Amino acid sequence: MKIKIDHICKIEGHADFIADIERGDVKTARFRTLEGARLIEGILIGRKYIEPTIITPRICGICPVVHNLTSTKAIEACFNIKPTEPVILLRKILELAQLIHSHGIHLFFLSLPDFFKIKTELNMIERFPKEAQMAIRVRNFGVDLVKVIGGRTVHPITTEIGGIKRLPDRKALHEILSRYEAVMEDALGLAKVFASLEYPELFRKQDYMCLHNSSEYAIYDGDVLSLHGKTIPAAKFMHSLEEVKRPYELIKHAKYKGGSFFVGAIARINNNQSQLNPEAKRVLKNCGIKFPSYNNFHNIMCQAIELVHCLEESQKLLNKYFSQRASKLNVPFKIKAGRGVGAVEAPRGTLYHYYETDKNGYITDCNIITPTAQQVPNMEEDLKTWIPNIMKLDEKTRVQEIRKLIRAYDPCMTCATH
C-alpha cells in the first residue's frame, strides 16, 4: 500500500509526502521538498565579509532576522569581535520579535485549523473572529519591533558586523511597549485556546536539542543541550552534524551520530522550562501536559508558551535598554583570516552559520544548517510511528492527520532549500 500526498499546504514553502506500507508495517516515510534550490552557500564564496548579513536573510521572508543575526555572529567569531551590551540587547529583542511574529502566525492560521477541520484562513477568521484579532495584534507587536530596530519589517538593514548602523527611535519603542499589557492578554488568551485542545496521542522516545545558557532562556547565545543532559559547544556540535543528501531531495538532512533529533519550541521547553518567565511558567503549569514530553504534537502548545515568554522577555529587555546609554555603536576590529560559527534559536529550532575568511576578509568557505534540515529525519521517524495508529481511519481523515503532524513541526522549506 502507498500513501501519497501531493501537496502539504499551510507550511512555509512546498512539499509532498509518500509512505510505503507492507502488511501494516511502514517501510518508508518520505517528506520531500518541492522548492527549487537557490545555492546561497555557493553565491557567498568569494564575497566580502559584510555580504552574508545582507544576502542570507533573503533565504526566507518569514524568518530573515535569524539569518541576519546568525551570519553576523559567525563573521564576528571569525574576527574575534565582541559587540557592546546595548547592541546585544537590541539583537536579543530583534530575535524575540522574530519568534513572536512567527509563532503568532503559525499557531492560529496554520495549525489551529487542523483541530477544527477548517480548510481556509478566511473560514478560521469567520468562526473565530476574536482569536484572529488576538493573533494579528500579537504578530503586529513583533513585526513593529523588527521595523523600528531593524529598519524595516523584512530583511533588517541596521545590523552590521561589530555593532549597529543606527540606534532605534526611542519614542517609537516606547509606543510599542505601551501596547504590552493588551498584547499580553491576547497571548494568554491564545494560550488558553491551545491548552484546551485535544492533542493526538503520539509517544516516541527521542532526543531534543537546543541552545542552553545558564543565565537565561537561550535564544541568542549558548551551548547545545541534549535532553539527556549532555552539553556541547555550538561550534563543535555543528561540525559534528552529518549532512546527508538523498538522490530525490533538494535538501540535506542533518543527523547527529547517525540519529535523528527534534529542534524547536518543544525542545526548548523540554530542556529549558525552568528558565521561563513567570507568566509563561503559569501557562506551562496549567496546560495539562507533563514535561518533558515525547509527543511532538505538543510543539504547538510549546509555541504558545514561548509566545508569552517572549513578550515578557521583550518588555524586560526594552526596559533594560532604556536604562542604558549607548555610548558606542560599533567596536573596532581587524579584518583577518579566520573561522567562525554563529548559532541562534530560530522559531523552528537552532540555526547554524559557518564561515571561513581569508586575510582580506573574503569568504572562502561557508555552510548553513537550518532547523528544518535537522527536523525532517525526526519527522519521518514520527510519521512511521504515527501512521499505523491511523490506518483504520478513512482515507480523507488519514491524510488530514498526517498533515496535522507535519504542520505541528512547523517546517520551513524555503530555509531548508537554501
C-alpha beads as a LAMMPS data file, in Angstrom:
LAMMPS data file: protein, C-alpha beads

418 atoms
417 bonds

1 atom types
1 bond types

-500.0 500.0 xlo xhi
-500.0 500.0 ylo yhi
-500.0 500.0 zlo zhi

Masses

1 110.0

Atoms # bond

1 1 1 0.000 0.000 0.000
2 1 1 1.172 3.521 -0.744
3 1 1 0.082 6.815 0.821
4 1 1 0.839 9.825 -1.357
5 1 1 0.014 13.446 -0.523
6 1 1 0.914 15.688 -3.442
7 1 1 0.795 18.973 -1.566
8 1 1 1.252 19.816 2.111
9 1 1 -0.414 23.194 2.481
10 1 1 -0.163 25.657 5.398
11 1 1 3.612 25.348 5.726
12 1 1 6.316 27.744 4.552
13 1 1 7.182 26.512 1.049
14 1 1 6.113 23.457 -0.923
15 1 1 6.452 19.777 -0.052
16 1 1 4.786 16.402 -0.521
17 1 1 4.751 13.099 1.351
18 1 1 4.999 9.430 0.346
19 1 1 4.772 6.348 2.572
20 1 1 5.165 2.680 1.588
21 1 1 3.325 0.204 3.811
22 1 1 3.526 -3.590 3.786
23 1 1 1.110 -5.586 5.986
24 1 1 0.704 -2.654 8.366
25 1 1 4.442 -2.020 8.631
26 1 1 5.627 1.403 7.397
27 1 1 8.719 0.638 5.326
28 1 1 9.445 4.214 4.239
29 1 1 8.050 7.652 5.096
30 1 1 9.493 10.375 2.887
31 1 1 8.789 14.067 3.350
32 1 1 10.064 15.787 0.212
33 1 1 10.633 19.431 -0.591
34 1 1 9.345 20.751 -3.904
35 1 1 11.214 24.058 -3.645
36 1 1 13.984 24.929 -6.059
37 1 1 17.458 25.223 -4.560
38 1 1 18.932 28.733 -4.585
39 1 1 22.531 27.754 -3.789
40 1 1 23.108 30.590 -1.302
41 1 1 26.260 28.983 0.093
42 1 1 27.833 28.930 -3.375
43 1 1 26.801 32.521 -4.011
44 1 1 28.641 33.642 -0.868
45 1 1 32.009 32.141 -1.796
46 1 1 34.381 34.913 -2.851
47 1 1 32.217 37.696 -1.449
48 1 1 33.235 40.267 1.156
49 1 1 32.638 39.549 4.848
50 1 1 29.901 42.194 5.069
51 1 1 27.681 40.467 2.491
52 1 1 26.279 37.377 4.307
53 1 1 24.262 39.607 6.645
54 1 1 22.598 41.129 3.566
55 1 1 22.273 38.027 1.363
56 1 1 21.277 35.255 3.809
57 1 1 18.086 36.952 5.097
58 1 1 16.769 36.547 1.541
59 1 1 16.613 32.807 2.213
60 1 1 13.277 33.307 3.971
61 1 1 10.643 36.020 4.257
62 1 1 9.247 34.530 7.479
63 1 1 12.488 34.439 9.481
64 1 1 15.020 36.810 7.864
65 1 1 16.072 38.216 11.253
66 1 1 17.589 34.933 12.412
67 1 1 19.703 34.549 9.265
68 1 1 20.854 38.148 9.629
69 1 1 21.856 37.667 13.264
70 1 1 23.402 34.209 12.832
71 1 1 25.572 35.297 9.898
72 1 1 26.590 38.414 11.835
73 1 1 27.609 36.337 14.848
74 1 1 29.565 33.891 12.672
75 1 1 31.600 36.643 10.983
76 1 1 32.231 38.275 14.362
77 1 1 33.545 34.910 15.562
78 1 1 35.957 34.900 12.582
79 1 1 37.391 38.257 13.688
80 1 1 37.044 37.783 17.489
81 1 1 34.629 40.718 17.786
82 1 1 32.629 41.337 20.966
83 1 1 29.831 43.919 20.442
84 1 1 28.731 46.275 23.226
85 1 1 25.973 45.332 25.666
86 1 1 23.357 47.776 24.241
87 1 1 23.909 46.272 20.784
88 1 1 23.484 42.741 22.168
89 1 1 20.287 43.850 23.903
90 1 1 18.864 45.175 20.648
91 1 1 19.786 41.961 18.838
92 1 1 18.065 39.870 21.506
93 1 1 14.916 41.996 21.217
94 1 1 15.023 41.525 17.435
95 1 1 15.259 37.779 17.954
96 1 1 12.362 37.785 20.417
97 1 1 10.311 39.793 17.922
98 1 1 11.074 37.177 15.262
99 1 1 9.696 34.384 17.465
100 1 1 6.612 36.447 18.400
101 1 1 5.840 37.159 14.744
102 1 1 6.381 33.596 13.511
103 1 1 4.650 31.767 16.388
104 1 1 1.654 34.092 16.282
105 1 1 1.003 33.386 12.615
106 1 1 1.731 29.653 12.740
107 1 1 -0.400 28.952 15.778
108 1 1 -3.667 30.492 14.649
109 1 1 -3.572 30.461 10.868
110 1 1 -1.594 27.292 10.104
111 1 1 -2.010 24.803 12.972
112 1 1 -5.280 25.607 14.732
113 1 1 -7.471 24.910 11.642
114 1 1 -6.363 21.244 11.808
115 1 1 -8.146 20.770 15.129
116 1 1 -11.466 22.042 13.764
117 1 1 -11.183 20.623 10.227
118 1 1 -11.274 24.108 8.728
119 1 1 -9.652 24.434 5.314
120 1 1 -9.103 28.153 4.746
121 1 1 -7.854 31.096 6.767
122 1 1 -10.988 33.088 5.879
123 1 1 -13.160 30.374 7.384
124 1 1 -10.990 30.463 10.511
125 1 1 -11.478 34.208 10.832
126 1 1 -15.236 33.851 10.351
127 1 1 -15.502 31.151 13.017
128 1 1 -13.009 32.631 15.479
129 1 1 -13.009 36.418 14.866
130 1 1 -11.896 37.299 18.420
131 1 1 -8.988 34.867 18.391
132 1 1 -7.984 36.007 14.887
133 1 1 -7.676 39.580 16.135
134 1 1 -5.618 38.335 19.093
135 1 1 -3.168 36.570 16.781
136 1 1 -2.881 39.581 14.482
137 1 1 -2.250 42.011 17.349
138 1 1 0.430 39.735 18.812
139 1 1 2.034 39.313 15.399
140 1 1 1.993 43.088 14.812
141 1 1 3.787 43.686 18.120
142 1 1 6.692 41.559 16.897
143 1 1 6.675 42.989 13.376
144 1 1 6.722 46.566 14.670
145 1 1 9.721 45.835 16.904
146 1 1 11.603 44.453 13.896
147 1 1 10.701 47.522 11.841
148 1 1 11.880 50.028 14.459
149 1 1 15.082 48.212 15.466
150 1 1 15.938 46.504 12.177
151 1 1 14.989 49.389 9.890
152 1 1 12.133 47.603 8.089
153 1 1 9.721 44.742 8.617
154 1 1 11.512 42.223 6.374
155 1 1 15.275 41.801 5.848
156 1 1 16.844 44.017 8.563
157 1 1 19.302 46.685 7.389
158 1 1 20.555 48.306 10.609
159 1 1 22.616 45.408 11.987
160 1 1 26.257 45.177 10.970
161 1 1 29.469 43.415 11.916
162 1 1 30.682 44.731 15.260
163 1 1 27.615 46.800 16.059
164 1 1 24.676 48.631 14.548
165 1 1 24.332 51.326 11.867
166 1 1 21.944 53.455 13.899
167 1 1 20.054 53.245 17.157
168 1 1 16.272 52.827 17.044
169 1 1 13.914 55.705 17.731
170 1 1 13.249 55.568 21.481
171 1 1 9.864 57.231 21.166
172 1 1 8.759 54.551 18.692
173 1 1 9.998 51.791 21.028
174 1 1 8.105 53.355 23.963
175 1 1 4.959 53.437 21.830
176 1 1 5.279 49.721 21.075
177 1 1 5.972 48.939 24.725
178 1 1 2.835 50.860 25.735
179 1 1 0.824 48.116 23.991
180 1 1 2.445 45.371 26.067
181 1 1 -0.340 44.758 28.622
182 1 1 -3.036 44.444 25.962
183 1 1 -0.886 42.203 23.755
184 1 1 0.000 40.008 26.728
185 1 1 -3.720 39.494 27.360
186 1 1 -4.037 38.417 23.734
187 1 1 -1.142 35.946 24.064
188 1 1 -2.590 34.490 27.263
189 1 1 -5.959 34.171 25.525
190 1 1 -4.356 32.248 22.659
191 1 1 -2.507 30.029 25.142
192 1 1 -5.837 29.099 26.765
193 1 1 -7.193 28.097 23.360
194 1 1 -4.254 25.761 22.729
195 1 1 -4.331 24.374 26.266
196 1 1 -7.970 23.386 25.666
197 1 1 -7.213 21.349 22.541
198 1 1 -7.303 17.568 22.496
199 1 1 -3.896 16.587 21.153
200 1 1 -3.437 13.230 19.393
201 1 1 -1.603 10.632 21.446
202 1 1 1.843 10.008 19.999
203 1 1 4.766 8.742 22.022
204 1 1 8.228 8.006 20.662
205 1 1 11.366 8.124 22.780
206 1 1 13.793 10.545 21.113
207 1 1 16.290 13.318 21.803
208 1 1 15.683 17.060 21.900
209 1 1 18.433 19.575 21.137
210 1 1 18.550 23.339 21.633
211 1 1 20.778 26.117 22.915
212 1 1 21.187 26.447 26.665
213 1 1 22.532 29.353 28.673
214 1 1 22.868 29.137 32.449
215 1 1 21.833 32.775 32.888
216 1 1 18.702 32.922 30.684
217 1 1 16.233 31.069 28.448
218 1 1 18.566 30.775 25.483
219 1 1 17.572 32.180 22.117
220 1 1 20.596 34.311 21.155
221 1 1 23.575 32.519 22.650
222 1 1 24.593 29.333 24.431
223 1 1 25.867 25.785 24.087
224 1 1 23.832 22.934 22.633
225 1 1 21.990 20.930 25.282
226 1 1 20.554 17.447 24.841
227 1 1 17.501 16.282 26.768
228 1 1 19.806 13.588 28.142
229 1 1 21.841 16.324 29.854
230 1 1 24.852 16.453 27.561
231 1 1 26.166 19.950 26.721
232 1 1 28.265 20.596 23.613
233 1 1 29.741 23.919 22.382
234 1 1 27.655 25.122 19.432
235 1 1 30.615 25.226 17.031
236 1 1 31.644 21.674 17.929
237 1 1 28.063 20.428 17.606
238 1 1 27.614 21.974 14.166
239 1 1 30.798 20.329 12.902
240 1 1 29.604 17.011 14.390
241 1 1 26.392 17.041 12.359
242 1 1 26.312 14.688 9.390
243 1 1 24.576 16.215 6.369
244 1 1 23.002 13.534 4.182
245 1 1 21.861 14.265 0.617
246 1 1 19.336 11.810 -0.792
247 1 1 19.038 11.433 -4.606
248 1 1 15.430 12.650 -4.787
249 1 1 15.891 15.532 -2.315
250 1 1 16.880 19.172 -2.742
251 1 1 17.750 19.499 0.946
252 1 1 20.425 17.932 3.111
253 1 1 19.237 16.045 6.185
254 1 1 21.246 16.759 9.336
255 1 1 21.819 13.898 11.784
256 1 1 23.848 13.622 14.974
257 1 1 25.848 10.397 15.402
258 1 1 23.644 8.790 12.769
259 1 1 20.408 9.508 14.606
260 1 1 17.564 11.973 14.382
261 1 1 16.555 14.555 16.996
262 1 1 13.984 17.311 17.425
263 1 1 14.686 21.036 17.421
264 1 1 12.170 23.813 18.033
265 1 1 9.781 25.009 20.724
266 1 1 9.193 21.631 22.393
267 1 1 12.955 21.024 22.558
268 1 1 13.466 24.404 24.229
269 1 1 10.607 23.833 26.700
270 1 1 11.751 20.286 27.470
271 1 1 15.312 21.444 28.166
272 1 1 14.954 24.999 29.480
273 1 1 11.499 25.210 31.106
274 1 1 12.952 26.241 34.484
275 1 1 14.186 29.494 32.878
276 1 1 10.820 30.636 31.534
277 1 1 9.418 33.955 32.729
278 1 1 6.655 33.881 35.400
279 1 1 3.568 34.167 33.167
280 1 1 4.949 31.539 30.778
281 1 1 5.614 29.214 33.719
282 1 1 1.976 29.596 34.786
283 1 1 0.794 28.744 31.283
284 1 1 3.046 25.680 31.256
285 1 1 1.790 24.556 34.672
286 1 1 -1.872 24.913 33.663
287 1 1 -1.664 23.453 30.141
288 1 1 -2.186 19.869 31.309
289 1 1 0.924 18.466 29.623
290 1 1 3.649 16.703 31.572
291 1 1 7.168 17.718 30.552
292 1 1 9.470 16.506 29.239
293 1 1 7.066 15.465 26.513
294 1 1 7.839 12.966 23.765
295 1 1 4.695 13.842 21.808
296 1 1 5.646 16.306 19.078
297 1 1 2.037 17.392 18.574
298 1 1 2.769 19.330 21.775
299 1 1 5.194 21.518 19.841
300 1 1 2.184 23.731 19.119
301 1 1 1.402 24.231 22.816
302 1 1 5.081 24.946 23.404
303 1 1 4.976 27.706 20.799
304 1 1 2.040 29.243 22.686
305 1 1 4.062 29.102 25.923
306 1 1 7.037 30.699 24.184
307 1 1 4.814 33.434 22.800
308 1 1 4.019 34.510 26.363
309 1 1 7.658 34.141 27.467
310 1 1 8.993 36.200 24.547
311 1 1 6.577 39.036 25.273
312 1 1 7.652 39.068 28.921
313 1 1 11.312 38.984 27.934
314 1 1 10.927 41.747 25.352
315 1 1 9.389 44.020 27.984
316 1 1 12.234 43.231 30.379
317 1 1 14.972 43.849 27.798
318 1 1 13.370 47.015 26.432
319 1 1 13.262 48.493 29.939
320 1 1 16.876 47.455 30.449
321 1 1 17.831 49.093 27.160
322 1 1 16.029 52.315 28.114
323 1 1 18.048 52.457 31.349
324 1 1 21.355 52.449 29.448
325 1 1 23.132 54.955 27.291
326 1 1 24.641 53.560 24.119
327 1 1 27.905 55.494 24.076
328 1 1 29.445 53.387 21.346
329 1 1 27.555 51.855 18.415
330 1 1 30.424 49.830 16.989
331 1 1 33.638 48.274 18.242
332 1 1 36.866 48.488 16.218
333 1 1 38.173 45.269 14.672
334 1 1 40.810 43.983 12.286
335 1 1 39.975 42.008 9.165
336 1 1 41.886 38.730 9.163
337 1 1 41.807 35.109 8.130
338 1 1 39.534 33.199 10.451
339 1 1 36.805 30.656 11.054
340 1 1 33.585 31.196 12.925
341 1 1 30.252 29.612 13.805
342 1 1 27.123 31.518 14.726
343 1 1 24.089 29.870 16.316
344 1 1 20.708 31.266 17.389
345 1 1 17.316 29.780 18.164
346 1 1 15.069 30.407 15.164
347 1 1 11.313 29.881 15.644
348 1 1 11.686 26.328 14.283
349 1 1 14.909 25.427 16.099
350 1 1 18.639 26.065 16.181
351 1 1 20.115 27.723 13.103
352 1 1 23.853 27.461 12.336
353 1 1 26.078 29.508 10.014
354 1 1 29.769 28.744 9.430
355 1 1 32.231 30.960 7.548
356 1 1 35.922 30.967 6.714
357 1 1 37.591 34.209 5.620
358 1 1 40.981 34.975 4.097
359 1 1 43.292 37.762 5.280
360 1 1 41.393 40.312 3.164
361 1 1 38.000 39.384 4.570
362 1 1 36.734 37.422 1.565
363 1 1 34.706 34.286 2.251
364 1 1 36.491 31.092 1.257
365 1 1 34.037 28.567 2.701
366 1 1 30.604 28.571 4.284
367 1 1 27.897 26.202 5.476
368 1 1 24.345 26.830 6.670
369 1 1 22.371 24.206 8.600
370 1 1 18.738 25.155 9.104
371 1 1 16.257 23.864 11.706
372 1 1 14.123 22.109 9.086
373 1 1 17.167 20.203 7.783
374 1 1 17.523 18.874 11.329
375 1 1 13.778 18.293 11.784
376 1 1 12.955 16.267 8.672
377 1 1 14.711 12.994 9.651
378 1 1 12.937 13.132 13.019
379 1 1 9.608 13.970 11.363
380 1 1 9.902 10.918 9.132
381 1 1 10.543 8.701 12.179
382 1 1 7.499 10.205 13.893
383 1 1 5.376 9.573 10.808
384 1 1 6.468 5.921 10.751
385 1 1 5.208 5.636 14.324
386 1 1 2.021 7.661 13.713
387 1 1 0.707 6.099 10.506
388 1 1 -0.082 2.619 11.976
389 1 1 -2.249 4.396 14.582
390 1 1 -4.451 5.983 11.903
391 1 1 -4.675 3.205 9.315
392 1 1 -8.260 2.317 10.315
393 1 1 -9.457 5.844 9.520
394 1 1 -10.966 6.667 6.156
395 1 1 -8.514 7.979 3.552
396 1 1 -9.513 11.655 3.831
397 1 1 -9.182 11.680 7.634
398 1 1 -5.923 9.739 7.479
399 1 1 -4.395 12.313 5.126
400 1 1 -5.620 15.114 7.394
401 1 1 -3.933 13.504 10.422
402 1 1 -0.631 13.169 8.555
403 1 1 -0.800 16.824 7.558
404 1 1 -1.612 17.758 11.157
405 1 1 1.591 16.140 12.440
406 1 1 3.710 17.719 9.708
407 1 1 2.263 21.149 10.444
408 1 1 2.905 20.664 14.171
409 1 1 6.596 20.587 13.256
410 1 1 6.159 23.978 11.516
411 1 1 8.690 23.157 8.742
412 1 1 10.166 25.901 6.553
413 1 1 11.030 24.505 3.141
414 1 1 12.434 27.776 1.808
415 1 1 15.085 27.704 4.564
416 1 1 15.732 24.002 4.019
417 1 1 16.395 24.505 0.286
418 1 1 18.700 27.494 0.730

Bonds

1 1 1 2
2 1 2 3
3 1 3 4
4 1 4 5
5 1 5 6
6 1 6 7
7 1 7 8
8 1 8 9
9 1 9 10
10 1 10 11
11 1 11 12
12 1 12 13
13 1 13 14
14 1 14 15
15 1 15 16
16 1 16 17
17 1 17 18
18 1 18 19
19 1 19 20
20 1 20 21
21 1 21 22
22 1 22 23
23 1 23 24
24 1 24 25
25 1 25 26
26 1 26 27
27 1 27 28
28 1 28 29
29 1 29 30
30 1 30 31
31 1 31 32
32 1 32 33
33 1 33 34
34 1 34 35
35 1 35 36
36 1 36 37
37 1 37 38
38 1 38 39
39 1 39 40
40 1 40 41
41 1 41 42
42 1 42 43
43 1 43 44
44 1 44 45
45 1 45 46
46 1 46 47
47 1 47 48
48 1 48 49
49 1 49 50
50 1 50 51
51 1 51 52
52 1 52 53
53 1 53 54
54 1 54 55
55 1 55 56
56 1 56 57
57 1 57 58
58 1 58 59
59 1 59 60
60 1 60 61
61 1 61 62
62 1 62 63
63 1 63 64
64 1 64 65
65 1 65 66
66 1 66 67
67 1 67 68
68 1 68 69
69 1 69 70
70 1 70 71
71 1 71 72
72 1 72 73
73 1 73 74
74 1 74 75
75 1 75 76
76 1 76 77
77 1 77 78
78 1 78 79
79 1 79 80
80 1 80 81
81 1 81 82
82 1 82 83
83 1 83 84
84 1 84 85
85 1 85 86
86 1 86 87
87 1 87 88
88 1 88 89
89 1 89 90
90 1 90 91
91 1 91 92
92 1 92 93
93 1 93 94
94 1 94 95
95 1 95 96
96 1 96 97
97 1 97 98
98 1 98 99
99 1 99 100
100 1 100 101
101 1 101 102
102 1 102 103
103 1 103 104
104 1 104 105
105 1 105 106
106 1 106 107
107 1 107 108
108 1 108 109
109 1 109 110
110 1 110 111
111 1 111 112
112 1 112 113
113 1 113 114
114 1 114 115
115 1 115 116
116 1 116 117
117 1 117 118
118 1 118 119
119 1 119 120
120 1 120 121
121 1 121 122
122 1 122 123
123 1 123 124
124 1 124 125
125 1 125 126
126 1 126 127
127 1 127 128
128 1 128 129
129 1 129 130
130 1 130 131
131 1 131 132
132 1 132 133
133 1 133 134
134 1 134 135
135 1 135 136
136 1 136 137
137 1 137 138
138 1 138 139
139 1 139 140
140 1 140 141
141 1 141 142
142 1 142 143
143 1 143 144
144 1 144 145
145 1 145 146
146 1 146 147
147 1 147 148
148 1 148 149
149 1 149 150
150 1 150 151
151 1 151 152
152 1 152 153
153 1 153 154
154 1 154 155
155 1 155 156
156 1 156 157
157 1 157 158
158 1 158 159
159 1 159 160
160 1 160 161
161 1 161 162
162 1 162 163
163 1 163 164
164 1 164 165
165 1 165 166
166 1 166 167
167 1 167 168
168 1 168 169
169 1 169 170
170 1 170 171
171 1 171 172
172 1 172 173
173 1 173 174
174 1 174 175
175 1 175 176
176 1 176 177
177 1 177 178
178 1 178 179
179 1 179 180
180 1 180 181
181 1 181 182
182 1 182 183
183 1 183 184
184 1 184 185
185 1 185 186
186 1 186 187
187 1 187 188
188 1 188 189
189 1 189 190
190 1 190 191
191 1 191 192
192 1 192 193
193 1 193 194
194 1 194 195
195 1 195 196
196 1 196 197
197 1 197 198
198 1 198 199
199 1 199 200
200 1 200 201
201 1 201 202
202 1 202 203
203 1 203 204
204 1 204 205
205 1 205 206
206 1 206 207
207 1 207 208
208 1 208 209
209 1 209 210
210 1 210 211
211 1 211 212
212 1 212 213
213 1 213 214
214 1 214 215
215 1 215 216
216 1 216 217
217 1 217 218
218 1 218 219
219 1 219 220
220 1 220 221
221 1 221 222
222 1 222 223
223 1 223 224
224 1 224 225
225 1 225 226
226 1 226 227
227 1 227 228
228 1 228 229
229 1 229 230
230 1 230 231
231 1 231 232
232 1 232 233
233 1 233 234
234 1 234 235
235 1 235 236
236 1 236 237
237 1 237 238
238 1 238 239
239 1 239 240
240 1 240 241
241 1 241 242
242 1 242 243
243 1 243 244
244 1 244 245
245 1 245 246
246 1 246 247
247 1 247 248
248 1 248 249
249 1 249 250
250 1 250 251
251 1 251 252
252 1 252 253
253 1 253 254
254 1 254 255
255 1 255 256
256 1 256 257
257 1 257 258
258 1 258 259
259 1 259 260
260 1 260 261
261 1 261 262
262 1 262 263
263 1 263 264
264 1 264 265
265 1 265 266
266 1 266 267
267 1 267 268
268 1 268 269
269 1 269 270
270 1 270 271
271 1 271 272
272 1 272 273
273 1 273 274
274 1 274 275
275 1 275 276
276 1 276 277
277 1 277 278
278 1 278 279
279 1 279 280
280 1 280 281
281 1 281 282
282 1 282 283
283 1 283 284
284 1 284 285
285 1 285 286
286 1 286 287
287 1 287 288
288 1 288 289
289 1 289 290
290 1 290 291
291 1 291 292
292 1 292 293
293 1 293 294
294 1 294 295
295 1 295 296
296 1 296 297
297 1 297 298
298 1 298 299
299 1 299 300
300 1 300 301
301 1 301 302
302 1 302 303
303 1 303 304
304 1 304 305
305 1 305 306
306 1 306 307
307 1 307 308
308 1 308 309
309 1 309 310
310 1 310 311
311 1 311 312
312 1 312 313
313 1 313 314
314 1 314 315
315 1 315 316
316 1 316 317
317 1 317 318
318 1 318 319
319 1 319 320
320 1 320 321
321 1 321 322
322 1 322 323
323 1 323 324
324 1 324 325
325 1 325 326
326 1 326 327
327 1 327 328
328 1 328 329
329 1 329 330
330 1 330 331
331 1 331 332
332 1 332 333
333 1 333 334
334 1 334 335
335 1 335 336
336 1 336 337
337 1 337 338
338 1 338 339
339 1 339 340
340 1 340 341
341 1 341 342
342 1 342 343
343 1 343 344
344 1 344 345
345 1 345 346
346 1 346 347
347 1 347 348
348 1 348 349
349 1 349 350
350 1 350 351
351 1 351 352
352 1 352 353
353 1 353 354
354 1 354 355
355 1 355 356
356 1 356 357
357 1 357 358
358 1 358 359
359 1 359 360
360 1 360 361
361 1 361 362
362 1 362 363
363 1 363 364
364 1 364 365
365 1 365 366
366 1 366 367
367 1 367 368
368 1 368 369
369 1 369 370
370 1 370 371
371 1 371 372
372 1 372 373
373 1 373 374
374 1 374 375
375 1 375 376
376 1 376 377
377 1 377 378
378 1 378 379
379 1 379 380
380 1 380 381
381 1 381 382
382 1 382 383
383 1 383 384
384 1 384 385
385 1 385 386
386 1 386 387
387 1 387 388
388 1 388 389
389 1 389 390
390 1 390 391
391 1 391 392
392 1 392 393
393 1 393 394
394 1 394 395
395 1 395 396
396 1 396 397
397 1 397 398
398 1 398 399
399 1 399 400
400 1 400 401
401 1 401 402
402 1 402 403
403 1 403 404
404 1 404 405
405 1 405 406
406 1 406 407
407 1 407 408
408 1 408 409
409 1 409 410
410 1 410 411
411 1 411 412
412 1 412 413
413 1 413 414
414 1 414 415
415 1 415 416
416 1 416 417
417 1 417 418
